[in-house]
């Protein structure tokens, strides 16, 4: 993993000293220990390196790099250890009203509450992109932010997620055929999709999905679409896509699988199979004059090959093909039916969908109470003022809980997730209190403080 970039390389390589004009009246704490490359920054000022005894100010944004961490002791006696590769902000630290609101955008922290929490758990809060964790008096707890769900999902389930929903209208459902009696899932923005998912869109509904390899698909209303097979970067498996359009229509833009190996991509329809060569293509089911099913293809970019029992033909950008039966060859037509033209114009273009990595940045939250009580709450619209029990869960010492990245699952966990239980940093925290400072073996970088090294 590459260290985070805070322009620290320039700072470390230079003997220049930067003087930051921070508001001395807003000092809220100090660094009791720092290891590695850690920086704090106020808005519109250069970053400043953090070493032992460095002052921390209201509004500071603190970032830690790989194998680095920093411990901040606040003026109310609370402590926060900011773990490696984290982005942390002191959004509010109000000594007069005894109120602290801290934010973890990425990474994680371990916190010990101080005087503010004696007033109320609401007075010491750590926010994440989708949750707020509140620590009661005398609590010690961990908060972690994950780019994907970090709760009790099995690793195999995480790997099985092949696509995400990036745009949706109306009612769209998915049911996984790999699992017998699998329940039907109503899809929402950000929903995960899996290999062997069978998707159905209702009238006046559509779905845009983006796959791990960059494949982007818009599924039209009244459609049935099957992710028959999707393998991408799986050990021992060839990258491969097999889709099936059983009814309705779709537009697809080829990702890296089809671009690298044209034979690795196939779209089956009731009357033909569509192959591609670097393509943006719309495929739609039509009703022939005799009531039978046919398929129209509109090639927006690249080349497609339409094949069935009667033969195959290539069609390039700007061309349209019609296949009226599985026993009749595909032919070129000059203009597609008006319904096909209307569908192309009315459906969102998949090319505008974000890439899979971008939509996977949605964050889930996990929290663990080491001592005392803590509460995890969903970040809801403040105008709702919704404080129902379904939006929060309370943990006692030894318990852990999580909120999934789509905000649907807020629950207690049977055990801490492996991302924490098997993490060396957290294991070290469990062996040493925050006052035993040396939590990592010596490494290249800045060290300050003392204690014993853990190897």
C-alpha positions in Angstrom: 0.0 0.0 0.0 1.3 3.4 -1.0 1.5 6.1 1.7 -1.0 8.8 1.6 0.0 12.0 -0.1 -0.2 15.1 2.0 2.9 16.8 0.4 4.7 15.2 3.3 7.5 14.0 1.1 8.5 17.6 0.5 8.3 18.4 4.2 10.4 15.4 5.2 13.0 15.9 2.5 13.5 19.6 3.3 15.0 21.4 6.2 12.4 24.2 5.7 10.2 24.9 8.7 6.6 25.8 8.1 4.9 28.2 10.5 1.1 27.8 10.5 -1.0 30.6 11.8 -3.5 28.6 13.8 -5.8 30.3 16.2 -4.0 29.9 19.6 -7.3 30.5 21.4 -8.8 27.4 19.9 -6.3 24.8 21.1 -8.3 21.7 22.0 -5.6 19.2 22.8 -2.1 18.0 22.1 -0.3 15.0 20.6 1.0 12.6 23.3 2.6 10.4 20.7 3.1 10.2 16.9 4.8 7.7 14.7 5.5 7.9 11.0 4.1 10.5 8.6 1.2 12.3 10.2 -0.1 15.8 9.3 -2.7 18.2 10.5 -4.2 20.9 8.4 -6.5 23.9 8.7 -8.5 25.2 5.8 -6.4 27.3 3.4 -3.1 26.6 5.2 -0.2 24.2 4.5 -0.1 20.9 6.4 2.0 20.7 9.5 3.8 17.6 10.7 2.7 16.2 14.0 5.2 15.2 16.7 4.9 14.8 20.4 3.5 17.8 22.3 2.2 19.4 19.0 -0.9 21.4 19.7 -4.2 20.4 18.1 -6.8 23.0 17.1 -10.5 23.3 16.5 -11.2 22.4 12.9 -7.9 20.4 12.4 -8.1 17.7 9.7 -5.6 15.0 10.7 -4.3 12.4 8.2 -2.1 9.4 8.9 -0.2 7.4 6.3 0.8 3.8 6.0 2.2 2.3 9.2 1.7 5.6 11.0 -0.6 6.7 13.8 -1.1 9.5 16.3 -2.5 9.8 19.8 -4.4 13.0 20.7 -5.2 13.9 24.3 -8.0 16.5 24.5 -8.4 19.1 27.1 -11.5 17.3 28.6 -9.3 14.2 29.3 -10.6 12.2 26.3 -8.1 10.4 24.1 -8.3 9.4 20.5 -5.7 7.1 18.7 -5.9 7.7 15.0 -4.9 4.5 13.2 -2.9 4.2 10.0 -4.3 5.4 6.7 -7.0 7.5 8.3 -8.7 10.8 7.6 -10.0 12.4 10.9 -11.4 15.9 11.6 -12.2 17.8 14.8 -15.5 19.2 13.6 -16.4 20.7 16.9 -14.8 20.9 20.4 -16.8 23.2 22.6 -15.3 23.6 26.1 -18.0 26.0 27.2 -20.9 23.6 26.4 -18.8 20.5 26.9 -19.6 19.1 23.4 -17.3 17.2 21.0 -18.1 16.2 17.5 -15.3 14.3 15.7 -15.4 12.8 12.2 -13.8 9.7 10.7 -13.9 9.9 6.9 -11.6 7.0 6.3 -9.7 4.5 8.4 -10.5 4.3 12.1 -9.9 5.4 15.7 -9.9 4.1 19.2 -11.4 6.5 21.7 -11.6 7.0 25.5 -14.2 9.4 26.7 -13.5 12.2 29.1 -15.4 14.9 31.0 -17.7 15.8 28.2 -19.3 12.4 28.2 -20.2 12.7 31.9 -22.9 15.2 30.8 -24.4 12.9 28.2 -23.4 10.4 25.5 -24.6 13.0 23.0 -21.7 15.2 24.2 -19.0 13.0 22.7 -19.7 11.8 19.2 -17.7 10.3 16.4 -19.3 10.5 13.0 -18.6 8.4 9.9 -20.0 8.8 6.4 -23.2 6.8 7.4 -23.3 6.6 11.2 -22.7 8.4 14.5 -21.1 6.6 17.4 -21.7 8.1 20.9 -19.6 7.1 23.9 -21.1 7.2 27.4 -19.1 8.1 30.5 -16.0 5.9 31.0 -16.3 4.1 27.6 -13.4 2.9 25.5 -14.3 1.9 21.9 -13.2 1.4 18.4 -14.7 2.9 15.3 -13.7 1.7 11.8 -14.8 2.8 8.3 -14.7 0.3 5.5 -15.0 0.9 1.8 -17.1 -2.2 1.6 -19.2 -3.9 4.2 -17.0 -4.9 7.2 -19.5 -6.8 9.1 -20.2 -10.5 9.2 -20.4 -11.1 5.4 -18.4 -14.1 4.4 -15.3 -13.5 2.2 -17.0 -15.6 -0.5 -20.0 -13.4 -0.4 -17.9 -10.3 -0.7 -16.1 -11.7 -3.7 -19.4 -12.7 -5.3 -20.6 -9.1 -5.7 -20.0 -8.4 -9.4 -21.9 -5.2 -10.0 -23.6 -2.3 -8.3 -26.7 -0.3 -9.1 -25.8 3.3 -10.0 -29.2 4.5 -11.2 -32.7 3.2 -10.8 -36.3 4.2 -11.3 -39.5 2.3 -10.3 -39.5 -1.3 -9.1 -36.7 -3.6 -10.0 -36.1 -7.0 -8.4 -33.3 -9.6 -8.3 -33.3 -13.2 -7.3 -30.2 -15.3 -7.2 -30.5 -18.7 -8.9 -27.4 -20.1 -7.3 -29.2 -20.5 -4.0 -32.3 -22.6 -3.8 -35.3 -20.8 -2.5 -33.3 -17.5 -2.4 -35.6 -14.6 -1.6 -36.4 -11.9 -4.2 -34.6 -8.7 -3.5 -36.0 -5.2 -4.3 -33.1 -3.2 -5.6 -32.2 0.3 -4.6 -29.4 2.7 -5.5 -26.1 1.1 -4.5 -27.5 -2.4 -4.3 -25.0 -5.3 -4.9 -25.6 -7.7 -7.8 -24.2 -11.2 -8.0 -23.3 -13.8 -10.6 -26.5 -15.8 -11.3 -28.8 -13.0 -10.4 -32.0 -12.9 -12.4 -33.3 -9.3 -12.8 -36.8 -8.1 -13.6 -37.9 -4.5 -14.3 -41.5 -3.5 -14.0 -43.4 -1.1 -16.3 -42.0 2.5 -16.2 -38.9 1.2 -14.4 -35.3 0.9 -15.4 -31.9 0.0 -13.9 -28.3 1.1 -14.6 -25.6 -1.2 -13.3 -21.8 -1.1 -13.5 -19.7 -4.2 -13.3 -16.2 -4.7 -11.8 -14.5 -4.8 -15.2 -16.1 -1.6 -16.3 -19.0 -3.2 -18.2 -22.0 -0.8 -18.0 -25.6 -1.9 -18.7 -28.9 0.0 -18.8 -31.9 -2.4 -18.4 -35.1 -1.2 -20.0 -38.7 -1.4 -18.6 -40.5 -4.8 -18.7 -37.2 -6.6 -19.0 -35.8 -9.9 -17.8 -32.1 -10.2 -17.6 -29.9 -13.0 -16.3 -26.3 -12.6 -15.1 -25.6 -16.2 -16.1 -21.9 -16.1 -15.5 -19.5 -13.4 -14.5 -15.9 -14.2 -13.6 -13.4 -11.4 -13.2 -9.9 -11.6 -11.6 -10.8 -14.8 -9.9 -7.9 -17.2 -9.1 -7.8 -20.1 -11.4 -10.7 -18.8 -13.6 -10.7 -17.2 -17.0 -12.3 -13.8 -17.1 -15.7 -14.3 -18.7 -19.2 -12.8 -19.1 -22.4 -14.6 -20.1 -25.6 -12.5 -20.0 -29.0 -13.5 -21.2 -31.8 -11.1 -22.2 -35.0 -13.1 -21.9 -37.4 -10.2 -22.5 -37.4 -6.5 -22.9 -34.3 -4.4 -23.8 -30.9 -3.3 -22.7 -28.0 -1.1 -23.7 -24.4 -2.3 -22.9 -21.0 -0.8 -23.0 -18.1 -3.2 -23.1 -15.7 -3.4 -20.1 -12.2 -4.8 -20.0 -13.2 -8.4 -20.2 -14.8 -8.0 -23.7 -12.1 -5.6 -24.9 -9.2 -7.9 -24.0 -10.9 -11.1 -25.3 -13.9 -10.8 -27.6 -14.7 -14.5 -27.2 -15.0 -14.0 -23.4 -18.3 -12.0 -23.8 -21.6 -13.4 -24.9 -25.2 -12.1 -24.8 -27.9 -14.7 -25.4 -31.4 -13.7 -26.6 -34.4 -15.9 -27.6 -33.4 -15.9 -31.2 -29.6 -15.1 -31.4 -26.3 -14.7 -29.5 -24.6 -11.4 -29.6 -20.8 -11.2 -29.6 -18.8 -8.0 -29.4 -15.7 -6.2 -30.4 -15.3 -3.1 -28.3 -18.9 -2.2 -28.4 -21.7 0.1 -27.3 -24.9 -1.7 -28.4 -28.6 -1.7 -27.7 -30.5 -5.0 -27.9 -34.3 -5.1 -27.8 -36.9 -7.7 -28.1 -39.6 -7.1 -30.6 -42.9 -8.7 -31.5 -43.0 -9.9 -35.2 -46.2 -9.6 -37.3 -47.0 -13.2 -36.6 -46.7 -12.7 -32.9 -43.3 -14.4 -32.5 -40.3 -12.9 -30.8 -37.5 -11.2 -32.6 -34.5 -9.0 -31.7 -33.3 -5.7 -33.0 -29.8 -4.5 -32.4 -28.5 -0.9 -32.7 -24.8 -0.5 -32.8 -23.6 2.8 -31.3 -19.9 2.1 -31.4 -17.7 -0.8 -32.4 -18.8 -4.0 -34.0 -21.2 -6.8 -33.0 -21.6 -10.3 -34.3 -25.1 -11.7 -34.4 -25.2 -15.5 -34.6 -27.9 -18.2 -34.6 -28.7 -21.6 -36.3 -28.9 -19.9 -39.7 -25.5 -18.3 -39.6 -23.9 -15.1 -38.4 -23.3 -11.5 -39.5 -21.3 -8.5 -38.4 -22.7 -5.1 -37.9 -20.7 -1.9 -37.2 -21.4 1.5 -35.7 -24.4 3.2 -37.1 -26.0 0.0 -38.4 -29.1 -1.8 -37.3 -29.8 -5.5 -37.4 -33.0 -7.6 -37.2 -33.3 -11.2 -36.3 -36.8 -12.5 -36.5 -36.2 -16.1 -35.7 -33.6 -18.5 -34.5 -33.8 -20.3 -37.8 -33.6 -17.2 -40.0 -30.3 -15.3 -40.4 -29.8 -11.8 -39.0 -30.2 -9.0 -41.6 -29.3 -5.3 -41.8 -32.2 -2.8 -41.7 -32.1 0.8 -42.5 -34.2 2.2 -39.7 -35.3 0.4 -36.5 -38.9 0.5 -35.3 -40.0 3.7 -33.7 -40.3 1.9 -30.3 -36.7 1.0 -30.4 -35.7 4.6 -31.3 -37.9 6.0 -28.5 -36.3 3.5 -26.0 -32.8 4.5 -27.0 -33.6 8.2 -26.6 -35.5 7.8 -23.3 -33.2 5.5 -21.4 -30.2 6.9 -19.4 -27.0 6.2 -21.3 -24.8 3.8 -19.4 -21.7 5.7 -20.5 -22.6 8.3 -17.9 -22.6 5.8 -15.0 -19.6 6.0 -12.6 -17.0 3.3 -12.6 -17.3 0.4 -10.2 -14.4 1.6 -8.0 -16.2 5.0 -7.6 -19.5 3.5 -6.4 -17.7 1.1 -4.1 -16.4 4.0 -2.1 -19.6 4.0 -0.1 -18.6 3.3 3.5 -19.8 0.9 6.1 -19.1 1.4 9.8 -18.2 -1.0 12.6 -17.8 -0.2 16.3 -16.7 -2.2 19.2 -17.0 -1.4 22.9 -14.0 -2.4 24.9 -15.5 -0.9 28.1 -18.6 1.1 28.9 -21.7 1.6 26.7 -21.8 3.1 23.3 -24.5 3.7 20.7 -24.4 3.4 16.9 -27.0 5.6 15.1 -27.8 6.0 11.5 -27.1 9.4 10.0 -30.6 10.4 9.1 -32.1 13.5 7.7 -32.2 16.0 10.6 -35.6 17.3 9.4 -37.0 13.8 10.1 -35.9 13.9 13.7 -36.3 10.1 13.5 -34.9 8.5 16.6 -36.7 5.2 16.3 -35.0 2.1 17.7 -34.5 0.8 14.2 -32.1 3.6 13.6 -29.8 2.9 16.6 -28.2 0.0 18.5 -26.6 0.1 22.0 -23.5 -1.9 22.8 -22.1 -2.9 26.1 -18.5 -3.9 26.9 -17.4 -6.7 24.6 -20.1 -6.2 22.0 -19.7 -5.0 18.4 -22.1 -3.7 15.8 -22.1 -2.5 12.3 -24.1 -0.4 9.7 -23.8 -1.6 6.2 -22.7 0.6 3.4 -26.2 1.0 2.0 -27.5 1.8 5.4 -29.9 -1.1 5.4 -28.4 -3.3 8.1 -27.8 -1.9 11.5 -27.1 -4.7 13.9 -25.1 -6.3 16.7 -22.5 -8.8 15.6 -21.8 -12.1 17.1 -18.1 -11.4 17.1 -15.8 -8.6 15.9 -15.4 -8.8 12.1 -12.1 -10.2 10.8 -11.0 -6.9 9.5 -10.5 -5.9 13.2 -10.0 -9.2 14.9 -7.1 -10.1 12.6 -5.7 -6.6 12.4 -2.2 -6.2 14.0 -2.9 -2.6 15.1 -5.9 -3.6 17.1 -4.2 -6.7 18.5 -1.5 -4.4 19.8 -4.0 -2.0 21.3 -5.5 -4.9 23.2 -2.1 -5.7 24.7 -1.2 -2.2 25.7 -3.1 0.7 27.1 -2.9 4.1 25.3 -0.3 5.2 27.8 2.1 2.5 26.6 3.1 4.4 23.6 5.3 2.3 21.2 2.6 0.4 19.4 4.6 -0.5 16.4 8.2 -1.7 15.7 10.6 1.0 14.6 10.3 1.9 10.9 11.4 4.6 8.5 9.7 7.8 9.6 9.3 10.1 12.5 9.0 8.6 16.0 8.4 10.4 19.2 7.5 9.3 22.7 8.5 6.2 24.5 7.4 2.8 25.7 8.2 -0.7 24.5 8.4 -1.9 21.0 6.1 -4.7 19.8 7.5 -7.0 17.1 
